[in-house]
Amino acid sequence: MEGISGNRGPSVRSDCFISIKLGGEDGLKIELSGKTKTLYGRQIIQLVTEILLFFDIRNAHVQIEDSGALPYVIAARTEAALMRVMNSPKQFLLPEISNARRVSSRDSLRRSRLYLPGDHAKLMINAGLYQADGIILDLEDSVAPEKKHDARFLVRNALRNNDFMGAELMVRINQIPLGLQDLEYIVNQPLNVILIPKCELASQVVAIDQKIRELRGDCTEPIWLMPIIESALGIINSYEIASASPNIVALAIGLEDYTA
């Protein structure tokens, strides 16, 4: 069985493609191709080896096509590929960068928000240069269904290891029930706001709020919630939705969806 993750091709930048086949008796065989091999090949192979050993993998054939991916991207792609062929409760996390966490308040200015597809590493790297009040790493509509698995690992690592230059960090999760699974990857990382798409019922907010508390344990620093109203039913229930959690800071309107 083969696990794959990432992107490849002549137009790909700041990303990589990884294929992992488990098994055999020849130990870890890692093949690397790409223009970065000469300068960074040793470090890339060392990182991938560290991840495999972290998950107790001793025999595997790994192929890497690197297009200038940063370490956190390589780590995300490796783990995502590996989790396609095995299950583990563990997560491989690189050390968090010193300025990853930003204090966010209920009244923080949210005048501008920059959406970034959660599976496009190259768009994340310099996103902070645009100085948006908030940067939204999207796991929902901008990510193809077959890429949602990969996006969870990349978004998780980007929250920890990408310098967004002080922007408030937001993630738009998928609709319930998939969105509840998304929370397992993000709520214990540097994160300020969760956007709840296509919200129509207060019970959806309650379910997400409860899952966040379950996953975060004794952590008291709030993660704010921003339900997105995208249907007539959401409009009808907007008061109940807005009142469903003390952590709601705003309601957003999905104008394109609402007028479709």
LOTOR-39560 format. One record per residue (C-alpha): x, y, z; residue in one letter; residue number from 1. Coordinates in Angstrom, 1 decimal. Layout:
N
X/Y/Z/a/NUM .
...
This chain:
260
0.0/0.0/0.0/m/1 .
1.3/3.5/-0.9/e/2 .
0.6/6.7/0.9/g/3 .
1.1/10.0/-1.0/i/4 .
0.9/13.6/-0.2/s/5 .
1.8/17.0/-1.6/g/6 .
2.1/18.6/-5.1/n/7 .
4.5/18.2/-8.0/r/8 .
4.9/19.5/-11.4/g/9 .
6.8/22.3/-13.2/p/10 .
4.6/25.1/-11.7/s/11 .
4.9/23.9/-8.1/v/12 .
6.9/26.1/-5.7/r/13 .
7.7/25.9/-2.0/s/14 .
6.2/22.4/-1.8/d/15 .
7.0/18.8/-2.3/c/16 .
5.5/15.4/-3.2/f/17 .
6.1/12.4/-1.0/i/18 .
5.3/8.7/-1.6/s/19 .
5.7/6.1/1.1/i/20 .
5.5/2.4/0.9/k/21 .
5.8/0.5/4.1/l/22 .
7.3/-3.0/4.5/g/23 .
10.3/-5.0/3.3/g/24 .
13.4/-5.9/5.2/e/25 .
15.9/-3.4/3.8/d/26 .
15.5/-0.6/6.4/g/27 .
14.6/2.9/5.4/l/28 .
15.3/3.7/1.7/k/29 .
14.8/7.4/0.9/i/30 .
15.2/8.7/-2.6/e/31 .
15.3/12.5/-3.1/l/32 .
15.0/14.4/-6.4/s/33 .
14.8/18.1/-7.1/g/34 .
16.9/21.2/-7.5/k/35 .
17.4/21.6/-3.8/t/36 .
19.1/18.2/-3.4/k/37 .
22.6/19.5/-3.6/t/38 .
22.2/22.2/-1.0/l/39 .
19.6/20.7/1.4/y/40 .
19.4/17.0/0.5/g/41 .
21.1/15.8/3.7/r/42 .
18.8/17.9/5.9/q/43 .
15.6/16.8/4.1/i/44 .
16.5/13.1/4.3/i/45 .
17.4/13.6/8.0/q/46 .
14.1/15.2/8.7/l/47 .
12.1/12.5/6.9/v/48 .
14.1/9.8/8.7/t/49 .
13.4/11.4/12.1/e/50 .
9.6/11.4/11.3/i/51 .
9.6/7.8/10.3/l/52 .
11.5/6.7/13.4/l/53 .
9.1/8.8/15.6/f/54 .
6.3/6.6/14.3/f/55 .
8.4/3.5/14.8/d/56 .
8.8/2.8/11.1/i/57 .
12.0/0.8/10.4/r/58 .
11.3/-0.5/6.9/n/59 .
10.0/1.7/4.2/a/60 .
10.6/3.0/0.7/h/61 .
10.2/6.8/0.4/v/62 .
10.4/8.9/-2.7/q/63 .
10.6/12.7/-2.4/i/64 .
10.2/15.3/-5.2/e/65 .
11.2/18.6/-3.6/d/66 .
10.3/22.0/-5.1/s/67 .
11.8/24.2/-2.4/g/68 .
9.6/23.2/0.5/a/69 .
10.4/24.5/4.0/l/70 .
10.9/22.0/6.8/p/71 .
7.4/22.4/8.2/y/72 .
5.9/21.6/4.8/v/73 .
8.1/18.6/4.3/i/74 .
7.1/17.4/7.8/a/75 .
3.4/17.9/7.0/a/76 .
3.6/16.1/3.7/r/77 .
5.6/13.2/5.2/t/78 .
3.2/12.7/8.1/e/79 .
0.1/13.0/5.9/a/80 .
1.5/10.4/3.5/a/81 .
2.3/8.1/6.4/l/82 .
-1.1/8.4/7.9/m/83 .
-2.7/7.2/4.7/r/84 .
-1.1/3.8/5.3/v/85 .
-1.1/3.6/9.1/m/86 .
-2.9/5.0/12.2/n/87 .
-1.3/6.6/15.2/s/88 .
-2.5/8.8/18.0/p/89 .
0.9/10.6/17.9/k/90 .
1.6/13.8/16.1/q/91 .
5.1/14.9/14.9/f/92 .
5.5/18.6/15.8/l/93 .
8.5/20.7/15.0/l/94 .
9.4/23.3/17.7/p/95 .
7.0/26.2/17.6/e/96 .
8.6/29.5/16.3/i/97 .
9.0/32.2/19.0/s/98 .
6.4/34.6/17.5/n/99 .
3.8/32.0/16.5/a/100 .
1.3/33.0/19.3/r/101 .
-0.5/36.3/19.2/r/102 .
-2.9/37.4/22.0/v/103 .
-6.3/38.0/20.5/s/104 .
-9.3/39.7/22.2/s/105 .
-13.0/39.8/21.6/r/106 .
-12.7/43.4/20.3/d/107 .
-9.6/42.8/18.1/s/108 .
-9.9/44.7/14.8/l/109 .
-11.1/42.4/12.0/r/110 .
-11.4/44.8/9.1/r/111 .
-9.6/42.7/6.6/s/112 .
-9.2/38.9/6.3/r/113 .
-7.0/37.1/3.8/l/114 .
-8.2/33.6/2.8/y/115 .
-5.5/31.0/2.0/l/116 .
-6.3/27.5/0.6/p/117 .
-5.1/25.1/3.2/g/118 .
-3.2/22.8/0.8/d/119 .
-1.1/25.5/-1.0/h/120 .
2.1/26.0/1.0/a/121 .
3.5/28.6/-1.4/k/122 .
0.6/31.0/-0.6/l/123 .
1.2/30.8/3.2/m/124 .
4.9/31.6/3.3/i/125 .
4.7/35.4/2.5/n/126 .
1.0/35.9/3.5/a/127 .
2.0/38.1/6.4/g/128 .
3.5/40.7/4.1/l/129 .
0.0/41.9/3.1/y/130 .
-0.7/43.0/6.7/q/131 .
-4.3/41.8/6.8/a/132 .
-5.9/42.0/10.3/d/133 .
-6.6/38.2/10.1/g/134 .
-5.3/35.4/8.0/i/135 .
-7.7/32.5/7.4/i/136 .
-6.2/29.1/6.6/l/137 .
-9.1/27.4/4.8/d/138 .
-9.9/23.7/5.2/l/139 .
-13.3/24.0/3.5/e/140 .
-14.4/25.1/0.0/d/141 .
-10.9/26.1/-1.3/s/142 .
-9.6/22.5/-0.7/v/143 .
-10.6/19.7/-3.0/a/144 .
-12.1/16.7/-1.2/p/145 .
-9.1/14.4/-2.0/e/146 .
-6.8/17.1/-0.5/k/147 .
-8.5/17.7/2.8/k/148 .
-6.5/15.0/4.6/h/149 .
-3.2/16.7/3.5/d/150 .
-4.5/20.2/4.3/a/151 .
-5.0/19.3/8.0/r/152 .
-1.4/18.5/8.5/f/153 .
-0.2/21.5/6.5/l/154 .
-2.5/24.0/8.3/v/155 .
-1.5/22.6/11.7/r/156 .
2.2/23.0/10.9/n/157 .
1.8/26.5/9.4/a/158 .
0.1/27.7/12.5/l/159 .
3.2/26.6/14.5/r/160 .
6.0/27.3/12.1/n/161 .
5.1/30.0/9.6/n/162 .
5.6/33.7/10.4/d/163 .
2.3/35.5/9.7/f/164 .
3.8/38.7/11.0/m/165 .
1.3/39.4/13.8/g/166 .
-1.9/38.7/11.9/a/167 .
-4.8/37.2/13.9/e/168 .
-4.7/33.5/13.0/l/169 .
-8.0/31.9/11.9/m/170 .
-9.0/28.6/10.4/v/171 .
-12.2/27.9/8.5/r/172 .
-13.1/24.3/9.3/i/173 .
-15.4/22.0/7.3/n/174 .
-19.0/21.5/8.0/q/175 .
-20.0/19.1/10.8/i/176 .
-19.2/16.2/11.2/p/177 .
-15.9/16.7/9.2/l/178 .
-15.3/19.9/11.0/g/179 .
-15.2/18.2/14.4/l/180 .
-12.3/16.1/13.1/q/181 .
-10.5/19.2/11.8/d/182 .
-10.5/20.5/15.4/l/183 .
-8.2/17.7/16.5/e/184 .
-5.4/19.1/14.4/y/185 .
-5.7/22.8/15.2/i/186 .
-7.1/23.7/18.6/v/187 .
-3.9/23.1/20.5/n/188 .
-1.8/25.1/18.1/q/189 .
-1.4/28.9/17.9/p/190 .
-5.0/29.8/16.9/l/191 .
-7.2/32.7/17.6/n/192 .
-10.5/32.3/15.7/v/193 .
-12.4/29.3/14.2/i/194 .
-14.8/30.1/11.4/l/195 .
-17.9/27.8/11.3/i/196 .
-19.1/27.5/7.7/p/197 .
-22.8/27.2/6.5/k/198 .
-24.0/27.5/10.1/c/199 .
-27.7/27.0/10.4/e/200 .
-28.4/25.9/13.9/l/201 .
-27.2/26.9/17.4/a/202 .
-26.6/23.2/18.1/s/203 .
-23.7/23.2/15.5/q/204 .
-22.0/26.0/17.5/v/205 .
-22.5/24.1/20.8/v/206 .
-21.1/20.9/19.3/a/207 .
-17.9/22.7/18.2/i/208 .
-17.6/24.6/21.5/d/209 .
-17.9/21.3/23.4/q/210 .
-15.3/19.6/21.2/k/211 .
-12.8/22.4/21.7/i/212 .
-13.1/22.2/25.5/r/213 .
-12.7/18.4/25.3/e/214 .
-9.5/18.7/23.2/l/215 .
-7.9/21.6/25.1/r/216 .
-8.5/20.3/28.7/g/217 .
-7.5/22.9/31.3/d/218 .
-6.4/25.6/28.8/c/219 .
-8.2/28.8/29.6/t/220 .
-7.1/31.0/26.7/e/221 .
-10.2/31.3/24.5/p/222 .
-10.5/30.4/20.9/i/223 .
-13.0/32.8/19.4/w/224 .
-15.8/31.5/17.1/l/225 .
-17.2/33.2/14.0/m/226 .
-20.2/31.4/12.5/p/227 .
-20.8/32.0/8.8/i/228 .
-24.4/32.5/7.8/i/229 .
-24.9/31.2/4.2/e/230 .
-28.6/30.2/3.9/s/231 .
-32.1/31.4/4.7/a/232 .
-32.3/29.0/7.6/l/233 .
-29.1/30.5/9.0/g/234 .
-30.7/33.9/8.8/i/235 .
-33.8/32.8/10.6/i/236 .
-31.8/31.2/13.4/n/237 .
-29.1/33.9/13.5/s/238 .
-30.1/35.2/17.0/y/239 .
-29.9/31.7/18.5/e/240 .
-26.6/31.1/16.7/i/241 .
-25.1/34.3/18.0/a/242 .
-26.1/33.5/21.5/s/243 .
-24.9/29.8/21.5/a/244 .
-21.5/30.5/23.0/s/245 .
-19.8/33.2/25.0/p/246 .
-16.8/32.8/22.6/n/247 .
-18.6/34.1/19.5/i/248 .
-17.1/37.4/18.4/v/249 .
-19.0/38.0/15.2/a/250 .
-21.3/36.5/12.6/l/251 .
-20.1/36.5/9.0/a/252 .
-22.4/36.5/5.9/i/253 .
-21.5/34.3/3.0/g/254 .
-23.0/36.6/0.4/l/255 .
-22.2/34.4/-2.6/e/256 .
-23.7/31.3/-1.1/d/257 .
-26.7/33.2/0.3/y/258 .
-27.6/34.7/-3.1/t/259 .
-26.9/31.6/-5.1/a/260 .
